[in-house]
Amino acid sequence: MNKALHNIRVLDLSRVLAGPYCTQMLGDLGAEIIKVEKPGDGDDTRTWGPPFLQDVQGSDTSESAYYLSCNRNKKSIAIDLTTPKGQGIIKSLIAQCDIVIENFKVGGLKKYGLDYESLKKDHPTLIYCSITGFGQTGPLAPEPGYDFLAQAMAGLMACTGEPDGSPMKVGVALSDIMTGLNAAVGILAALHARKHSGQGQHIDVALSDCTLAGLTNIAQYYLTSGQCAPRMGNAHSTIVPYQAFEARDGHVILAVGNNDQFKRFCDFTGHGSWAEDERFATNSARVLHRETLVPMIAETIAAKDMAHWIEGLHKIDVPCGPVNTMDKVFEQPQIKARGMEIEMDHPLADAPVHLVGSPLKLSGTPVTYEHAPPVCGQHTHDILSQRLKLSDAEIEALAAEQIIQIS
């Protein structure tokens, strides 16, 4: 099967979420991902639970759901890079790689000779991606980065939550995810550029930058008006009605994007006169009079079950849908049809592990799922033997010195 990145090898020095999310995406696209972990616990997220994967005896393993979510299609090698021998192994692997991804603090790898400046002379074609909280430059560059901090400092929390409530973080580590996505885009752009220039480059990606850029219209609202967009909860600052409403048996969202949709919605509810009212006839008017209109809509929707609104509005092309919990999400025929739940065999489990599938659907080079999220050090022996041509005796000696871990 053709793979989009079949000839690309990545040394992954990242851990937790932003970097691993990026490398999982590259792995799904066919790149070989060598995940470097510290001997012992490995990636921090392995122990971020419960819940944990259960082994063949039914006991919890050290593989958390968090870790499983973003580490498939990788090979794990456990190396102590704080030691000279460990650094030598890493440098030997880098010589065979196209890409290095790391998320250490700025300057954190320099003392090991593993920063971009130390490597680029000997490896001019190397693409090196650094993921940090605030980037390689600026007064906050030395500070550690955390998703929660990025959501707060870059404005995401301020526009999330109920209008009269406290600022609220998004329910998933969205700053990390957006950063992983941007890192993948930057890496793919650098690979394309290298075809023409023959040169690699350093990619500098920051959680704070990616979060701010991801705010799009909310950020532009301020740059255009000089005012901060109001926190709207489940509503929209510039579109009405565009929010969640409580039906008789659960919540639905109504996402009216134009005046024709609004008219069809009003006719369906039996309140066609709303669309003729000058206070509500246009979106601009509805935004100005939302305090009058929204309670009227809420009262109407509350009188019927979810199915009435979802099925009825769908037939007349008015966007409406349920607010699903995860159990309902994976029950949806649409999710099944899109292959968004996959199964992979795992060495610690007696039944296939269920994972979230890739959203990338490529007609000529589809994503593949070849390696379940690895046990820490699962591929140490194979990589050292096959890539660096070390003998069994040499590998055993490194393990005895605790330079490496073999699982």
C-alpha positions as CSV (number, residue, x, y, z in Angstrom):
1,M,0.0,0.0,0.0
2,N,1.3,3.5,-0.9
3,K,2.1,5.7,2.1
4,A,2.4,9.4,1.9
5,L,5.5,9.6,4.1
6,H,6.8,6.0,3.5
7,N,10.4,7.1,3.2
8,I,10.5,9.5,6.1
9,R,12.0,8.7,9.5
10,V,11.3,10.8,12.6
11,L,13.2,10.8,15.9
12,D,10.6,11.8,18.5
13,L,12.1,13.4,21.6
14,S,8.7,14.8,22.7
15,R,6.4,13.6,25.4
16,V,2.9,14.3,26.9
17,L,0.6,15.6,24.1
18,A,1.5,18.3,21.6
19,G,4.5,16.5,20.2
20,P,3.1,13.0,20.4
21,Y,-0.1,14.1,18.7
22,C,2.0,15.5,15.9
23,T,4.1,12.4,15.5
24,Q,1.1,10.1,15.7
25,M,-0.3,12.0,12.7
26,L,3.0,11.6,10.8
27,G,3.0,7.9,11.7
28,D,-0.5,7.4,10.5
29,L,0.7,8.9,7.2
30,G,3.4,6.3,6.9
31,A,6.5,7.9,8.5
32,E,8.6,5.7,10.7
33,I,8.5,7.2,14.2
34,I,11.2,6.3,16.7
35,K,9.9,7.5,20.1
36,V,12.7,8.1,22.6
37,E,11.7,7.6,26.2
38,K,13.5,7.7,29.5
39,P,14.1,4.3,31.0
40,G,11.6,3.4,33.8
41,D,8.3,5.2,33.5
42,G,8.9,6.5,30.0
43,D,6.5,9.2,28.6
44,D,4.9,11.0,31.5
45,T,1.4,10.3,30.3
46,R,1.8,6.5,30.7
47,T,0.8,7.0,34.3
48,W,-1.8,9.7,33.9
49,G,-4.8,7.7,35.0
50,P,-7.1,6.0,35.7
51,P,-8.3,4.6,33.4
52,F,-5.6,2.2,32.4
53,L,-5.4,-0.6,29.8
54,Q,-5.9,-4.0,31.5
55,D,-3.5,-6.8,30.9
56,V,-4.3,-10.4,30.0
57,Q,-5.0,-11.1,33.7
58,G,-7.4,-8.2,34.0
59,S,-5.1,-6.0,36.1
60,D,-4.2,-2.4,35.3
61,T,-1.1,-1.8,33.3
62,S,1.0,1.3,33.2
63,E,-0.6,2.2,29.9
64,S,-3.1,5.0,30.5
65,A,-6.0,6.0,28.2
66,Y,-4.2,9.3,27.9
67,Y,-1.0,7.7,26.6
68,L,-2.9,5.3,24.3
69,S,-4.7,8.3,22.7
70,C,-1.7,9.7,20.8
71,N,1.1,7.1,20.5
72,R,0.1,4.5,17.9
73,N,2.3,3.9,14.9
74,K,5.5,4.4,16.9
75,K,8.5,2.3,18.0
76,S,9.7,2.9,21.5
77,I,13.3,3.0,22.4
78,A,14.3,3.8,26.0
79,I,17.6,5.6,26.4
80,D,19.1,7.7,29.1
81,L,20.1,10.8,27.1
82,T,21.6,12.4,30.1
83,T,24.6,10.1,29.7
84,P,27.4,10.5,27.1
85,K,26.7,7.0,25.7
86,G,23.0,7.7,25.5
87,Q,23.7,10.9,23.7
88,G,26.0,9.0,21.3
89,I,23.2,6.6,20.5
90,I,20.7,9.5,19.9
91,K,23.2,11.2,17.6
92,S,23.8,8.0,15.6
93,L,20.0,7.7,15.1
94,I,19.7,11.3,14.1
95,A,22.2,10.7,11.3
96,Q,19.6,8.3,9.8
97,C,16.5,10.5,10.4
98,D,14.9,13.2,8.3
99,I,13.1,14.9,11.3
100,V,13.7,15.5,15.0
101,I,10.8,16.7,17.2
102,E,11.4,17.8,20.8
103,N,9.5,19.7,23.5
104,F,12.2,20.4,26.0
105,K,12.5,23.9,27.6
106,V,14.4,26.4,25.4
107,G,18.0,25.4,25.6
108,G,17.3,22.2,27.4
109,L,19.0,20.0,24.9
110,K,22.0,22.2,24.3
111,K,24.0,20.7,27.1
112,Y,23.7,17.3,25.5
113,G,24.7,18.6,22.0
114,L,21.2,17.7,20.8
115,D,19.9,21.2,20.0
116,Y,19.5,22.4,16.4
117,E,22.5,24.6,16.3
118,S,24.7,21.8,17.5
119,L,23.3,19.3,14.9
120,K,22.8,21.4,11.8
121,K,26.5,21.5,10.7
122,D,26.8,17.8,10.5
123,H,23.2,17.3,9.3
124,P,22.3,20.2,7.0
125,T,19.2,18.4,5.6
126,L,17.8,17.8,9.1
127,I,14.3,19.2,9.8
128,Y,14.2,20.0,13.5
129,C,10.9,21.0,15.2
130,S,10.9,22.5,18.7
131,I,7.6,22.7,20.6
132,T,7.5,25.0,23.6
133,G,5.1,27.1,25.6
134,F,6.2,30.5,24.4
135,G,8.6,29.9,21.5
136,Q,12.4,30.3,21.1
137,T,12.3,34.1,21.4
138,G,10.7,36.8,23.6
139,P,10.8,37.5,27.4
140,L,8.9,34.3,28.3
141,A,10.9,32.0,26.1
142,P,12.7,30.3,29.0
143,E,9.4,29.5,30.9
144,P,7.9,26.0,30.8
145,G,4.8,25.5,28.8
146,Y,1.5,24.0,29.8
147,D,-1.8,23.7,27.9
148,F,-3.8,25.2,30.8
149,L,-1.4,28.2,30.9
150,A,-1.6,28.7,27.2
151,Q,-5.4,28.7,27.2
152,A,-5.4,31.3,30.0
153,M,-2.7,33.6,28.6
154,A,-3.6,33.5,25.0
155,G,-7.3,34.4,25.5
156,L,-9.1,31.1,25.0
157,M,-10.3,30.9,28.6
158,A,-11.5,34.5,28.7
159,C,-14.0,33.7,25.8
160,T,-15.1,30.3,27.1
161,G,-17.8,29.8,29.7
162,E,-21.1,31.3,30.6
163,P,-21.4,35.1,30.4
164,D,-21.9,35.6,34.1
165,G,-19.6,32.7,35.1
166,S,-15.9,32.3,35.5
167,P,-13.5,31.9,32.6
168,M,-13.4,28.3,31.6
169,K,-10.8,26.0,30.0
170,V,-11.9,23.9,27.1
171,G,-12.7,20.3,28.1
172,V,-9.7,18.9,26.1
173,A,-6.1,20.2,26.0
174,L,-6.9,22.1,22.9
175,S,-3.8,24.3,23.0
176,D,-1.7,21.2,22.9
177,I,-3.7,19.7,20.0
178,M,-3.6,22.9,17.9
179,T,0.1,23.1,18.5
180,G,0.6,19.5,17.4
181,L,-1.4,20.2,14.2
182,N,0.6,23.3,13.5
183,A,3.8,21.4,14.1
184,A,2.8,18.8,11.5
185,V,1.9,21.5,9.0
186,G,5.3,23.1,9.5
187,I,7.1,19.8,9.1
188,L,5.3,18.9,5.9
189,A,6.1,22.4,4.5
190,A,9.8,22.0,5.5
191,L,9.9,18.6,3.8
192,H,8.5,20.2,0.6
193,A,10.9,23.1,0.8
194,R,13.9,20.7,1.2
195,K,13.1,19.0,-2.1
196,H,14.0,22.3,-3.8
197,S,16.7,23.7,-1.5
198,G,18.3,20.6,-0.3
199,Q,18.4,22.2,3.1
200,G,16.7,21.4,6.4
201,Q,15.5,24.1,8.9
202,H,14.4,24.8,12.4
203,I,10.6,25.0,13.1
204,D,9.7,27.0,16.2
205,V,6.2,26.3,17.4
206,A,4.7,27.7,20.6
207,L,1.5,26.8,22.5
208,S,0.7,30.5,23.1
209,D,1.1,31.4,19.4
210,C,-1.0,28.5,18.2
211,T,-3.7,29.2,20.7
212,L,-3.9,32.9,19.8
213,A,-4.0,32.0,16.1
214,G,-6.7,29.5,16.7
215,L,-9.0,32.1,18.2
216,T,-9.4,33.5,14.6
217,N,-12.6,35.7,14.6
218,I,-12.5,36.2,18.4
219,A,-9.0,37.7,18.1
220,Q,-9.9,39.6,15.0
221,Y,-13.0,41.0,16.8
222,Y,-10.6,42.9,19.1
223,L,-8.2,44.0,16.4
224,T,-11.1,45.3,14.3
225,S,-13.2,46.9,17.0
226,G,-10.7,47.6,19.9
227,Q,-13.1,45.7,22.2
228,C,-13.0,42.2,23.6
229,A,-15.6,39.9,22.3
230,P,-18.1,39.1,25.1
231,R,-18.0,35.6,26.7
232,M,-21.2,34.0,25.3
233,G,-21.3,30.5,26.8
234,N,-22.9,28.3,24.2
235,A,-24.1,31.2,22.2
236,H,-22.2,33.1,19.4
237,S,-21.1,36.7,19.6
238,T,-22.1,37.6,16.1
239,I,-24.7,35.1,15.0
240,V,-28.2,34.5,16.4
241,P,-29.7,31.9,17.0
242,Y,-26.5,29.9,17.3
243,Q,-26.3,28.1,20.6
244,A,-27.5,25.1,22.7
245,F,-31.1,24.9,23.8
246,E,-32.7,22.5,26.3
247,A,-35.4,20.3,24.8
248,R,-37.8,18.2,26.8
249,D,-35.3,15.2,27.0
250,G,-31.9,16.7,26.5
251,H,-29.9,19.5,24.8
252,V,-29.8,20.3,21.1
253,I,-27.8,22.9,19.2
254,L,-29.4,25.3,16.7
255,A,-27.0,26.9,14.3
256,V,-28.9,29.3,12.0
257,G,-26.4,30.7,9.6
258,N,-28.5,32.9,7.4
259,N,-31.9,34.6,7.2
260,D,-33.5,32.0,4.9
261,Q,-32.7,29.3,7.5
262,F,-34.2,31.5,10.2
263,K,-37.4,31.9,8.3
264,R,-37.7,28.1,7.7
265,F,-37.0,27.6,11.4
266,C,-39.7,30.0,12.4
267,D,-42.2,28.5,10.0
268,F,-41.5,25.0,11.4
269,T,-42.1,26.2,15.0
270,G,-45.4,27.8,14.1
271,H,-44.0,31.3,14.8
272,G,-43.6,32.5,11.2
273,S,-44.2,36.1,12.4
274,W,-40.8,36.1,14.1
275,A,-39.1,36.2,10.7
276,E,-41.3,39.2,9.7
277,D,-40.6,41.2,12.8
278,E,-38.0,43.9,12.0
279,R,-36.2,43.1,15.3
280,F,-35.5,39.6,14.1
281,A,-35.7,39.7,10.3
282,T,-31.9,40.0,9.8
283,N,-29.0,38.5,11.7
284,S,-27.7,42.0,12.7
285,A,-31.1,42.8,14.1
286,R,-31.2,39.4,15.9
287,V,-27.8,40.1,17.5
288,L,-29.1,43.4,18.8
289,H,-32.3,41.9,20.2
290,R,-31.0,38.5,21.3
291,E,-32.2,39.1,24.9
292,T,-35.7,39.2,23.6
293,L,-35.5,36.5,20.9
294,V,-33.5,33.8,22.6
295,P,-35.9,33.3,25.6
296,M,-38.8,32.9,23.1
297,I,-36.9,30.2,21.2
298,A,-35.8,28.5,24.4
299,E,-39.5,28.3,25.6
300,T,-40.5,26.8,22.2
301,I,-37.8,24.2,22.0
302,A,-38.3,23.1,25.7
303,A,-41.9,22.0,24.8
304,K,-40.8,19.2,22.4
305,D,-38.4,16.2,22.5
306,M,-35.0,16.3,20.9
307,A,-36.1,14.0,18.0
308,H,-38.8,16.5,17.0
309,W,-36.3,19.2,16.4
310,I,-33.4,17.2,15.0
311,E,-35.5,15.2,12.5
312,G,-37.9,18.0,11.6
313,L,-35.2,20.7,11.1
314,H,-33.0,18.3,9.2
315,K,-35.7,17.8,6.6
316,I,-35.9,21.6,6.0
317,D,-32.1,22.1,6.0
318,V,-31.8,24.0,9.2
319,P,-28.7,22.9,11.1
320,C,-29.6,21.2,14.4
321,G,-28.1,18.3,16.3
322,P,-27.8,16.6,19.7
323,V,-25.3,17.4,22.3
324,N,-23.8,13.9,22.6
325,T,-21.9,12.3,25.4
326,M,-19.1,10.0,24.3
327,D,-21.1,6.9,24.4
328,K,-23.6,8.4,22.0
329,V,-20.8,9.7,19.8
330,F,-19.4,6.2,19.1
331,E,-22.9,4.8,18.5
332,Q,-23.5,7.1,15.6
333,P,-23.7,5.4,12.2
334,Q,-21.8,8.4,10.7
335,I,-18.8,7.8,13.1
336,K,-18.8,4.1,12.2
337,A,-19.0,4.8,8.5
338,R,-16.0,7.2,8.8
339,G,-13.8,4.6,10.6
340,M,-13.4,6.9,13.6
341,E,-13.2,3.9,16.0
342,I,-10.4,1.4,15.3
343,E,-9.1,-1.7,16.9
344,M,-5.4,-2.7,17.3
345,D,-3.8,-5.7,19.0
346,H,-1.7,-4.8,22.0
347,P,1.0,-6.9,23.6
348,L,-0.4,-6.4,27.1
349,A,-4.1,-7.0,26.3
350,D,-5.9,-10.2,25.5
351,A,-8.5,-8.3,23.3
352,P,-8.0,-5.6,20.7
353,V,-7.5,-2.1,22.0
354,H,-10.1,0.4,20.8
355,L,-8.7,3.7,19.6
356,V,-9.9,6.9,17.9
357,G,-9.1,6.7,14.2
358,S,-7.4,9.3,12.0
359,P,-9.6,12.1,10.5
360,L,-7.3,12.2,7.4
361,K,-9.0,10.4,4.4
362,L,-6.5,10.3,1.5
363,S,-7.7,8.6,-1.7
364,G,-4.3,7.6,-3.0
365,T,-2.2,7.2,0.1
366,P,-4.6,6.3,2.9
367,V,-3.5,6.3,6.5
368,T,-2.5,2.9,8.0
369,Y,-2.5,1.5,11.5
370,E,0.5,-0.8,12.0
371,H,1.7,-0.4,15.5
372,A,-0.3,-0.2,18.7
373,P,0.9,2.3,21.2
374,P,4.2,0.7,22.3
375,V,5.3,-0.5,25.7
376,C,8.2,1.6,27.0
377,G,11.4,0.3,25.4
378,Q,9.5,-2.3,23.3
379,H,11.7,-1.7,20.2
380,T,15.0,-0.8,21.9
381,H,16.7,-4.0,20.9
382,D,15.4,-4.1,17.3
383,I,16.3,-0.4,16.6
384,L,19.8,-0.7,18.0
385,S,20.4,-4.0,16.2
386,Q,18.8,-3.1,12.8
387,R,19.6,0.6,12.6
388,L,22.9,0.9,14.4
389,K,24.1,-2.7,13.8
390,L,24.9,-3.3,17.5
391,S,25.5,-6.8,18.5
392,D,23.5,-8.6,21.2
393,A,26.5,-8.4,23.5
394,E,26.8,-4.6,23.0
395,I,23.1,-4.1,23.6
396,E,23.2,-6.3,26.8
397,A,26.2,-4.3,28.0
398,L,24.3,-1.0,27.5
399,A,21.3,-2.4,29.4
400,A,23.6,-3.6,32.2
401,E,24.9,0.0,32.5
402,Q,21.3,1.3,32.6
403,I,21.9,3.4,29.5
404,I,19.0,1.7,27.8
405,Q,15.9,-0.3,28.8
406,I,14.8,-3.4,26.9
407,S,11.2,-4.5,27.4
